[in-house]
């Protein structure tokens, strides 16, 4: 399986300038190729192939207008064309129904928040004996290695984010790390008050990273709004806002990684509901939904289950997990969000809404999970007529209690 490993880069002044040049050249090649294809479409001409675009890039290096393209590695320019091909392929596949719909490729701007360039093995990049990342026409860039790579990567992508940080992203082939088999299975109900409720009764509170950082974010955004457009102080204020958001995103990602790893290591099978995050993001709870980051967490669970030899189940989003009793299976219908504890009309069990939903998620995935923890306390169950006592010849007898 393929995994991505990212490490922080610390380029010096000349290296940052060389990377900025590479970002700019890759962006120009991408935009030129996109404009060529769009002009051909408007004129009713056939789709321009990648081979024609590649030849045009090579020829453009000999012109005075694009002579500076020769200052960067040719592999960077060719990979920019590959990115355009991928954008078109995703767009066409969305139209054909092979994947979720995506917009048509758009032109890139130097003001975009994220810039990337990719080096393949043909670029002859390498990791030096001293631990630096040697990139063609850029130099040896210092890397902070937080862990060892499981295998030799064939490509590296250099990323600059909105906060001005640089990262090296490697995609490597790795073998699954099969963990010892276990008997534990778990269903997960995701929410806002509690980020995750497990079918074994464990409730994980939502950290609400964005809510906790809102005060500092508002102050930084207010300072940004007061800076004159085009000024150097506005650029500095924008970076401060971006760094505040980056710290929040990093804390959320760290929380997701720790929790997903813990769940996968402690359970053989994991079941989770397929939530309609896009729909929920259009409601008044949009900020809290984005702050929770459910999609990223579920993605981590899925790939870590494949990595460690666990079983991952994603049940349909229309499964009525909150409407049915996990003890007897009776469906009492939808309930308002304010109702957190309810009593089953079939068996009389008093159920915790979230734990009951987590148990139902596991059962919908076919997992043999107990429903004992879904019950808050035993309810009063109506007794059968034969057990409640009867009048016989004017004398009352109760089962189990001798008559006096």
C-alpha positions as CSV (number, residue, x, y, z in Angstrom):
1,X,0.0,0.0,0.0
2,X,1.0,3.6,-0.5
3,X,1.4,6.1,2.3
4,X,2.4,9.7,2.4
5,X,5.1,11.0,4.8
6,X,5.5,14.8,5.3
7,X,8.5,16.5,6.9
8,X,9.2,20.1,7.6
9,X,11.7,21.9,5.4
10,X,13.9,24.9,6.4
11,X,15.3,26.5,3.3
12,X,17.7,29.4,3.5
13,X,17.3,32.8,1.7
14,X,18.7,31.8,-1.7
15,X,16.8,28.4,-1.6
16,X,13.5,30.2,-0.8
17,X,14.1,32.4,-3.9
18,X,14.8,29.3,-6.0
19,X,11.7,27.6,-4.7
20,X,9.6,30.7,-5.4
21,X,11.0,30.7,-9.0
22,X,10.1,27.0,-9.3
23,X,6.5,27.6,-8.0
24,X,6.1,30.5,-10.5
25,X,7.4,28.6,-13.5
26,X,5.2,25.6,-12.7
27,X,2.2,27.9,-12.4
28,X,2.9,29.6,-15.7
29,X,3.3,26.3,-17.6
30,X,0.0,25.1,-16.0
31,X,-1.9,28.2,-17.0
32,X,-0.4,28.3,-20.6
33,X,-1.4,24.7,-21.1
34,X,-4.9,25.3,-19.7
35,X,-5.3,28.4,-21.9
36,X,-4.3,26.4,-25.0
37,X,-6.9,23.7,-24.3
38,X,-9.6,26.2,-23.6
39,X,-8.9,28.2,-26.8
40,X,-9.0,24.9,-28.8
41,X,-12.4,24.0,-27.2
42,X,-13.8,27.5,-27.9
43,X,-12.7,27.2,-31.6
44,X,-14.2,23.7,-31.9
45,X,-10.9,22.0,-32.3
46,X,-9.9,18.6,-30.9
47,X,-8.6,18.2,-27.4
48,X,-4.9,19.1,-27.3
49,X,-2.8,16.2,-26.2
50,X,-0.2,16.2,-23.5
51,X,2.6,15.4,-26.1
52,X,1.7,18.6,-28.0
53,X,1.8,20.6,-24.8
54,X,5.1,19.1,-23.7
55,X,6.7,20.1,-27.1
56,X,5.3,23.6,-26.7
57,X,6.9,24.0,-23.3
58,X,10.3,22.9,-24.7
59,X,9.9,25.4,-27.6
60,X,8.9,28.2,-25.2
61,X,12.3,28.1,-23.5
62,X,13.9,29.4,-26.7
63,X,11.6,32.5,-26.8
64,X,12.4,35.8,-25.1
65,X,9.1,35.8,-23.3
66,X,9.6,32.4,-21.6
67,X,13.4,32.1,-21.5
68,X,13.3,32.1,-17.7
69,X,11.6,28.6,-17.8
70,X,15.1,27.1,-18.3
71,X,16.1,28.3,-14.8
72,X,14.2,25.5,-13.1
73,X,14.3,21.7,-13.5
74,X,12.5,20.5,-16.6
75,X,10.9,17.8,-14.5
76,X,9.0,20.4,-12.5
77,X,7.5,21.8,-15.7
78,X,6.5,18.3,-17.0
79,X,4.9,17.4,-13.7
80,X,2.8,20.6,-13.9
81,X,1.4,19.3,-17.2
82,X,0.7,15.9,-15.5
83,X,-1.3,17.8,-12.8
84,X,-3.4,19.5,-15.5
85,X,-4.1,16.1,-17.0
86,X,-5.2,14.8,-13.6
87,X,-7.5,17.8,-13.1
88,X,-9.2,17.2,-16.5
89,X,-9.5,13.4,-15.8
90,X,-11.2,14.1,-12.5
91,X,-13.5,16.6,-14.1
92,X,-14.5,14.2,-16.9
93,X,-14.9,11.2,-14.5
94,X,-17.3,13.4,-12.4
95,X,-19.4,14.1,-15.5
96,X,-19.6,10.4,-16.2
97,X,-20.6,9.5,-12.7
98,X,-17.4,7.6,-11.9
99,X,-16.6,9.9,-9.0
100,X,-18.2,12.9,-7.2
101,X,-18.6,15.9,-9.4
102,X,-15.7,18.4,-9.5
103,X,-15.4,21.7,-11.2
104,X,-13.5,22.3,-14.4
105,X,-9.7,23.1,-14.1
106,X,-9.1,26.7,-13.2
107,X,-6.2,29.1,-13.7
108,X,-3.7,29.3,-10.8
109,X,-2.7,32.6,-9.2
110,X,0.4,33.7,-7.5
111,X,-1.8,34.8,-4.6
112,X,-3.0,31.2,-4.0
113,X,-2.6,30.0,-0.4
114,X,-0.8,26.8,-1.4
115,X,2.1,26.2,-3.9
116,X,3.6,22.9,-4.9
117,X,6.3,21.5,-7.2
118,X,7.1,17.8,-7.7
119,X,10.4,16.1,-8.5
120,X,10.5,12.5,-9.8
121,X,13.5,10.2,-10.0
122,X,14.4,11.7,-13.4
123,X,15.2,14.9,-11.6
124,X,18.0,13.1,-9.7
125,X,17.0,14.5,-6.4
126,X,18.4,12.6,-3.3
127,X,18.8,12.6,0.4
128,X,22.4,13.4,1.3
129,X,24.4,11.5,3.9
130,X,24.0,14.5,6.2
131,X,20.2,14.2,6.1
132,X,19.5,17.1,3.8
133,X,17.2,17.0,0.7
134,X,19.2,17.8,-2.4
135,X,16.9,19.3,-5.1
136,X,18.1,20.2,-8.6
137,X,18.8,23.9,-9.2
138,X,17.8,24.6,-5.6
139,X,20.4,23.0,-3.4
140,X,20.6,21.0,-0.2
141,X,17.6,21.9,2.0
142,X,17.6,21.2,5.7
143,X,14.9,18.7,6.8
144,X,13.6,17.9,10.2
145,X,13.2,14.1,10.1
146,X,10.6,13.1,12.7
147,X,10.7,9.4,11.7
148,X,12.4,7.1,9.3
149,X,11.0,6.4,5.8
150,X,9.9,2.7,5.5
151,X,11.3,2.5,2.0
152,X,13.0,4.6,-0.7
153,X,10.6,7.1,-2.3
154,X,10.6,7.7,-6.0
155,X,9.1,11.2,-5.9
156,X,9.1,14.2,-3.6
157,X,6.6,17.1,-3.5
158,X,7.7,20.4,-2.0
159,X,4.8,22.3,-0.5
160,X,4.5,25.9,0.7
161,X,1.4,26.5,2.7
162,X,-0.5,29.8,3.5
163,X,1.6,30.3,6.7
164,X,4.8,30.4,4.7
165,X,6.0,26.9,6.0
166,X,7.7,24.5,3.7
167,X,7.2,20.7,3.7
168,X,8.6,17.7,1.8
169,X,5.9,15.1,1.0
170,X,7.1,11.6,0.1
171,X,4.8,8.8,-1.2
172,X,6.3,5.4,-0.4
173,X,5.3,1.8,-0.8
174,X,5.0,0.0,2.5
175,X,3.8,-3.4,3.6
176,X,0.9,-3.7,6.0
177,X,1.8,-4.1,9.7
178,X,-0.6,-6.9,10.8
179,X,-1.4,-6.6,14.4
180,X,-2.4,-9.6,16.6
181,X,-6.1,-10.5,16.1
182,X,-8.5,-9.4,18.9
183,X,-12.1,-10.2,19.8
184,X,-13.1,-6.5,20.4
185,X,-15.4,-4.9,17.9
186,X,-16.7,-1.3,18.2
187,X,-19.3,1.0,16.6
188,X,-18.7,4.7,16.5
189,X,-21.3,7.5,16.6
190,X,-19.8,10.9,15.7
191,X,-21.3,14.1,17.1
192,X,-20.6,17.6,18.2
193,X,-21.0,17.6,22.0
194,X,-19.1,14.4,22.2
195,X,-16.7,14.0,19.2
196,X,-17.1,10.2,19.3
197,X,-19.2,7.8,21.3
198,X,-18.2,4.1,21.2
199,X,-20.5,1.2,21.5
200,X,-18.7,0.0,24.7
201,X,-19.9,3.2,26.5
202,X,-16.8,5.3,26.1
203,X,-17.5,9.0,25.3
204,X,-14.7,11.3,23.9
205,X,-15.4,15.0,24.4
206,X,-15.0,17.3,21.4
207,X,-11.9,19.4,21.8
208,X,-13.4,22.3,19.8
209,X,-10.0,23.6,18.7
210,X,-11.5,26.4,16.5
211,X,-13.9,27.6,19.2
212,X,-11.1,27.8,21.7
213,X,-8.9,29.7,19.3
214,X,-11.6,32.1,18.2
215,X,-10.6,35.0,20.5
216,X,-7.0,35.1,19.1
217,X,-8.2,34.6,15.6
218,X,-10.7,37.5,15.8
219,X,-7.9,39.8,17.1
220,X,-5.6,38.7,14.3
221,X,-8.3,39.1,11.6
222,X,-9.2,42.5,13.0
223,X,-5.6,43.7,12.7
224,X,-5.5,42.4,9.2
225,X,-8.7,44.3,8.2
226,X,-7.1,47.6,9.4
227,X,-4.0,47.3,7.2
228,X,-3.8,49.1,3.9
229,X,-4.1,46.9,0.9
230,X,-0.8,46.3,-0.9
231,X,1.3,47.3,2.1
232,X,4.0,45.2,3.7
233,X,2.2,45.3,7.1
234,X,-0.8,43.7,5.5
235,X,1.3,40.9,4.2
236,X,2.7,40.4,7.7
237,X,-0.8,40.5,9.3
238,X,-2.0,37.9,6.7
239,X,0.8,35.5,7.7
240,X,-0.1,35.9,11.3
241,X,-3.7,35.0,10.6
242,X,-2.6,32.0,8.5
243,X,-0.3,30.8,11.2
244,X,-3.1,31.0,13.8
245,X,-5.3,28.8,11.6
246,X,-2.4,26.4,10.9
247,X,-1.9,25.9,14.6
248,X,-5.5,25.1,15.0
249,X,-5.5,22.7,12.1
250,X,-2.3,21.0,13.4
251,X,-3.8,20.4,16.8
252,X,-7.0,19.0,15.3
253,X,-5.0,16.6,13.0
254,X,-2.9,15.5,16.0
255,X,-6.0,14.7,18.0
256,X,-7.5,12.7,15.0
257,X,-4.3,10.7,14.6
258,X,-4.0,9.8,18.3
259,X,-7.6,8.8,18.6
260,X,-7.8,6.8,15.3
261,X,-4.6,4.9,16.1
262,X,-5.9,4.0,19.6
263,X,-9.3,2.7,18.3
264,X,-7.7,0.7,15.5
265,X,-5.1,-0.9,17.8
266,X,-7.7,-1.9,20.4
267,X,-10.4,-3.3,18.2
268,X,-10.5,-5.9,15.4
269,X,-13.4,-4.4,13.6
270,X,-14.6,-0.8,13.5
271,X,-17.9,0.5,12.1
272,X,-18.8,4.1,11.5
273,X,-21.7,5.9,9.9
274,X,-21.3,7.7,6.5
275,X,-22.3,11.2,7.5
276,X,-23.5,13.8,5.0
277,X,-20.9,16.4,6.0
278,X,-21.6,18.7,3.0
279,X,-25.2,18.9,3.9
280,X,-24.6,19.6,7.6
281,X,-22.1,22.3,6.6
282,X,-24.9,24.3,5.1
283,X,-26.8,24.5,8.4
284,X,-26.4,26.8,11.4
285,X,-24.0,24.2,12.9
286,X,-21.6,24.7,10.0
287,X,-18.7,26.1,12.1
288,X,-18.9,23.3,14.6
289,X,-19.2,20.7,11.9
290,X,-16.0,22.0,10.2
291,X,-14.3,22.3,13.5
292,X,-15.0,18.6,14.3
293,X,-13.4,17.3,11.1
294,X,-15.3,14.1,10.8
295,X,-14.3,13.3,7.2
296,X,-10.6,13.5,8.0
297,X,-11.0,11.3,11.0
298,X,-13.0,8.6,9.2
299,X,-10.4,8.6,6.4
300,X,-7.7,8.0,9.0
301,X,-9.6,5.1,10.4
302,X,-10.0,3.6,7.0
303,X,-6.4,3.7,5.9
304,X,-5.1,2.7,9.3
305,X,-7.4,-0.3,9.4
306,X,-5.9,-1.4,6.0
307,X,-2.4,-0.8,7.3
308,X,-2.8,-2.8,10.6
309,X,-4.9,-5.6,9.2
310,X,-8.2,-4.5,10.8
311,X,-11.7,-4.5,9.3
312,X,-13.4,-1.2,8.6
313,X,-17.1,-0.9,7.9
314,X,-18.9,2.3,6.6
315,X,-22.7,1.9,6.9
316,X,-25.2,3.9,4.8
317,X,-26.1,7.4,6.0
318,X,-29.8,6.6,5.8
319,X,-29.6,3.8,8.4
320,X,-32.0,4.8,11.3
321,X,-29.4,4.3,14.1
322,X,-31.0,6.9,16.4
323,X,-34.6,5.7,15.9
324,X,-34.3,2.1,16.9
325,X,-33.8,0.4,20.3
326,X,-30.6,-1.6,20.4
327,X,-32.1,-4.0,22.9
328,X,-35.2,-5.2,21.2
329,X,-35.0,-3.5,17.8
330,X,-38.3,-1.5,18.0
331,X,-38.2,1.7,15.9
332,X,-39.8,4.6,17.8
333,X,-39.2,7.1,14.9
334,X,-37.1,10.3,14.7
335,X,-36.5,12.3,17.8
336,X,-35.5,16.0,18.4
337,X,-31.8,16.6,19.1
338,X,-32.7,17.8,22.6
339,X,-33.8,14.3,23.6
340,X,-30.6,12.6,24.9
341,X,-32.2,9.8,26.9
342,X,-35.4,8.0,25.9
343,X,-37.5,5.0,26.9
344,X,-38.2,2.2,24.5
345,X,-41.9,1.6,24.1
346,X,-41.3,-2.0,23.3
347,X,-39.1,-3.3,26.1
348,X,-39.1,-0.3,28.5
349,X,-35.3,0.1,28.4
350,X,-34.0,3.6,29.2
351,X,-31.4,4.3,26.5
352,X,-28.7,6.8,26.1
353,X,-29.2,8.3,22.6
354,X,-25.5,8.3,21.6
355,X,-24.5,5.0,23.0
356,X,-27.6,3.4,21.6
357,X,-26.8,4.8,18.1
358,X,-23.2,3.5,18.4
359,X,-24.5,0.0,19.2
360,X,-26.9,0.2,16.2
361,X,-24.0,1.3,13.9
362,X,-22.1,-1.8,14.9
363,X,-25.1,-4.1,14.5
364,X,-25.9,-2.5,11.0
365,X,-22.3,-3.5,10.0
366,X,-22.9,-7.1,11.1
367,X,-20.7,-6.9,14.2
368,X,-21.6,-9.0,17.2
369,X,-21.7,-6.2,19.8
370,X,-23.5,-6.3,23.1
371,X,-26.2,-3.7,23.8
372,X,-25.9,-3.8,27.6
373,X,-24.2,-0.5,27.8
374,X,-26.8,1.2,25.7
375,X,-29.2,1.0,28.6
376,X,-29.0,3.7,31.1
377,X,-31.0,1.9,33.8
378,X,-33.5,-0.9,33.6
379,X,-37.0,0.3,33.0
380,X,-40.2,-1.0,34.4
381,X,-41.4,-3.8,32.2
382,X,-45.2,-4.6,32.3
383,X,-45.6,-8.0,33.8
384,X,-47.7,-10.7,32.1
385,X,-51.2,-11.4,33.4
386,X,-50.1,-14.9,34.7
387,X,-47.4,-13.3,36.8
388,X,-49.4,-10.4,38.3
389,X,-51.7,-12.6,40.2
390,X,-55.3,-13.7,39.7
391,X,-58.5,-13.9,41.8
392,X,-59.5,-17.5,42.4
393,X,-62.5,-18.2,44.5
394,X,-62.3,-14.8,46.1
395,X,-58.7,-15.4,47.2
396,X,-55.6,-13.6,45.8
397,X,-52.6,-15.6,45.0
398,X,-49.3,-14.2,43.7
399,X,-46.8,-16.4,41.8
400,X,-43.8,-17.2,44.0
401,X,-45.5,-16.0,47.3
402,X,-47.5,-18.6,49.2
403,X,-50.9,-17.5,50.3
404,X,-51.3,-16.8,54.0
